[in-house]
Amino acid sequence: MDRMQFKDYYQVLGIIKTASASEIKTAYRKLARKHHPDVNPGDASAETKFKDLNEAHEVLGDPDTRRKYDELGANWKQYENVPAGGGWPPGA
């Protein structure tokens, strides 16, 4: 099975784990502007960084998703696929 490398979304955005929603948004906007592909045409590393920033903001910007991420760490996304009322692992 292909395992994704765990990304520390707090580190990606350069914030601490106790950051407020406002601090997350501010950090994201600042870094997204800096690494936006339109500002860095042809720069593959800036494009990769921009994608990582978007992913981090999607997770940390949503209170429910952030809670799952904080509670489950690297495994947080696996639990998204567990059917409601189902056990873990799926099919158990």
Residue, then its C-alpha position, 0 to 999 in steps of 0.5 A: m500500500d502506498r503511504m502518504q508522508f505525514k505533513d505537519y500543517y502547522q509547520v507548513l503555515g508557520i504557526i503554533k498548534t494553539a493558533s486562532a482561526s484568524e491567525i491561521k487565515t492570516a498566515y495562509r494569506k501571507l504565504a499564499r501570496k508569496h508562493h502563488p504561481d502567478v507571482n513565481p511563473g515556472d518555479a516548481s518549488a513555489e507551486t509545490k509550496f502553494k499546493d501544500l499551503n492550500e492543503a494545510h489551510e483546507v484542514l486547519g481552516d475547518p474546525d471539525t477537520r482540524r479537530k480530527y487532525d489534532e486528535l489523530g495525527a498522521n492517521w486523521k485522513q484514514y478515519e474519514n473513510v470509515p462508514a458511519g456506525g462502522g467499526w475500525p478497521p473498515g469491514a470489521 
